[in-house]
Amino acid sequence: METDKNCRNLADVQNIILVLSGKGGVGKSTISTEIALALHHAGKKVGILDVDLCGPSIPRMLNTQDKDVHQCDSGWVPVYLNQDKTISLMSIGFLLEKPDDAVVWRGPKKNAMIKQFISDVAWGELDFLIVDTPPGTSDEHISIMDVLRPFSSLGAILITTPQAVSIGDVRRELTFCKKTGLPVIGIVENMSGFLCPHCTECTNIFSKGGGEQLAQHAGVPFLGSVPLDPLLNKCLEQDINFLQEFPKSALFSSINIIVQNILEKTSQHS
């Protein structure tokens, strides 16, 4: 019965993309948000599912933290970000009484909520569902895979930073994907250099190229690298769509390359 319900609410979703990271602090939620907005900018109908229960940051990034979630016959109605309902969002953040409330739950309750999030949201027709997951490879990820495994349109994007510690964690994430049979769409290297807000020069304050080398070593696609841009943080804080405001920026170009690679890989899979 549960599998039938999952299939019913996700039946019209063409592509499901899990965004994974081996550790926290690599900008997974930021990249998830910008990929979703860029796909929407490219004319796609997009949903964002924030299943990072202990750190639901995407509602804050999209300035929707005060929105209410309603019920319909098929389950929860996601929060729509525009009038034509072509980009939507669901997050645990919408169910908290206060934004600062902590989710202090044991594993079974968290896993049950994740399964309910996936099965009980009435997404309708979507070209892409972007799933922002918690960091690591815990039982929460296994719960996600248990529900989504039947869908052939499922794939993963792995986020890393150039440092060796982050790359080592992504190696473990690749092992998780292999063991669970989750296809890897590709790797994204975030924080790949710092864009000076004054002269636009890019400085490699961490290092560069580790994500691409890892992709080559693992035999998976490298989707692109994303620099640190202070303008992006400012836009996220002030509810400004960076991709619309700064179409000539290096960051826009980086995100656009990644999205074009995603569209190419997913169309090949289809």
Secondary structure as UniProt FT lines:
FT   HELIX           2..10
FT   TURN            11..12
FT   STRAND          13..20
FT   HELIX           28..41
FT   TURN            42..43
FT   STRAND          46..50
FT   TURN            53..54
FT   HELIX           58..61
FT   TURN            62..63
FT   TURN            65..66
FT   STRAND          70..72
FT   TURN            73..74
FT   STRAND          75..77
FT   STRAND          79..80
FT   TURN            83..84
FT   STRAND          87..91
FT   HELIX           92..95
FT   TURN            99..100
FT   HELIX           107..119
FT   STRAND          126..132
FT   HELIX           139..148
FT   TURN            149..150
FT   TURN            152..153
FT   STRAND          154..160
FT   HELIX           164..180
FT   STRAND          184..195
FT   TURN            197..199
FT   STRAND          202..203
FT   HELIX           210..218
FT   STRAND          222..228
FT   HELIX           230..237
FT   TURN            238..239
FT   HELIX           242..245
FT   TURN            247..248
FT   HELIX           250..269
//
